[in-house]
Amino acid sequence: MKAIVFTAKNEVSYTDLPDPKAGPGEVVVQVKASGICHTDYEVLKDNYGTGAFPVVPGHEYAGVVIEVGADVTDVKAGDRVAVDPNIECGNCRACTRGWAHLCENLGAYGVTTHGGFAELSVVKATAVHPIGDMSFLQAALAEPMGCVLNGLDAVHEPWMEDALIFGAGPMGLLMGLALKTSGVDRVAFVDISEDRLELASSFGFDAVASGSDDLKQWHHRADLTVEATGVPQVASALTYYMANGGKGLFFGVCPSDAKIDVSPFELFRRQLTLAGSHSLNHNIPEALGVIAKLGSDIDRAASHRLPLSEVADILNTKPPAGSLKVQWSQD
């Protein structure tokens, strides 16, 4: 089979690998769509947890089951599925609390073992979830949407009316779309890119230029403020825009050594909550449900659908300018 392989730190190969076989409790998925994530670049740079080389990257994927292993009874060949990439130990303190995504020994398909940028992928049968007649493009968005929902679980409240999201990139837009389905009336995006603000507007969101007078009007206004840029300077300013009693979410991936200043007195006096979120927590079915509610409108979150060889080139350089989700597609 054809596959992209990270052979060593900062080394990308587009090559042939032996077709995988399903062992006991496993299935082989013929991958139909697989998306690039910022994490893939961190894996390539050997900056992400317990990344291992050589490894096939890709943890946002969906396809068709073509083989099932011994003892697999709930999945059959021909099933159309999305893959939950996280692999937890099941024994650590976080796992016993149901926080698989915070496992002390967390692994993942596409990070610590071969993932979705290959024509075939072998995974545990428990890692696949049926998608019905949903398109593979949409089903491959289930993993990032699961990350969004995990973030919202940390901060969303039914009384929230106004949300301000910094960063109208693919994850920020998915966050906005999820908030739309959760009943938040007004969602505004802040970005330095006019093109991304125009895209946010086309989804029905308010668009606010970074550094503009319009942004100043959000002072102490947002019930929920989300940092989805990974820029420490943006993260440090969240409390400026949070209404009394509001919540802020650090959703973007800032550099691991970044530090910001936060006033503990302001958190106390205005009863503010700052939260973080990491990955998804076995919530692919919930993510698929949100995607189904959004319908074809979410397709625009995938700006590029490319052959596997071209995805290899992108992973060896950087995503196309102005891109959102970039997917390899056999659909």
Steps between C-alpha positions, in 0.01 A plus 500: 500500500601864452566695819658812641761413761685723742825301489685721749483848645421747217509223236194423285482209258229404251554128461362145486424301813369144540122477524404467869305201628236503772602326818262390776268785592615712205364614166663626181357826367538606138557870555274728293579839653770618741569855618816689588522640853750730669588198714639320194767769469578469871536122461738557207709737714495242783331756725184309585490272800616148432527529122700216342678449170438358251129576512219558251341834606133595479248480782195662335367229273210292377450212259356156437574185701638233266617238750414403857713297738414217734244571772366812323120479500374860500674606177486338157663542163329775302422719802562870439678638809686787664806424713555614859880531514567516875646191667501511881650260754176457695681477832636841600314749719361697205376186325320376810318836506393464138753753370662291230638810330700584814650152530851502643602258223283639221567375149319559174469367150709735288714607796642194677384233254410499133203719410290625212738627233517156343268313270429249779503537879469232766329615822319352796140412419395716796658804328260510205154657499230467234430805282200376302476683170698805619769603252856401582598868480265576788585183695870590492405823681365298795835491679555879494134553587550262793784726619265798472229328702749402769599866525140613524434242772751693711336841464155505336199604706136525388483868599767606252387747233818661363816317396820651362746270322853612417611317186278422201707202392356150458480417872359840591232466233407154624474649850266770369285246316474284812397804706232574241348155557521545879279808506751785538327792326793717398842373397766741375843424355817704531780452248776691322405340167227674299442182299434296813271768639306496173471122529375530858242754382383258231412252776284766666750604768597855590848596381724732700836618371788461743596834654186677373262731685235229463715268708531761776121488533533142624666616821351296790219379271553134403343224708751268333836602355703243306867517408540293179818649357779355712643851540600578862425872462144413406467258790621765744219738396202269550386649830472846340208376292330274757179621663466475877446133580621406154722216390809482284638198313861445399430289190788591269839333547743758635874422516574272793737751659267803466391689814230767541400739778160454665367710787374270776316796655306554177404131490384530862318832473323427171460124565662402173583146392794410278515146366702289260413195298699227333399266220172308497365255755342211313219728379506419129128401501407837650721676246334314214163608638600867496639467147175341384305795642720745311455320169685591182595845632787340691654372176657844451723434801700269270659742254727253318456133401821363354676179393714331764825596323408869516414471869850361553643813336289723726610314813857555388441875466188675627126521418392707198447870569148571621415133541264357758490122540714325239389143435631206304201350329420176321126574523 
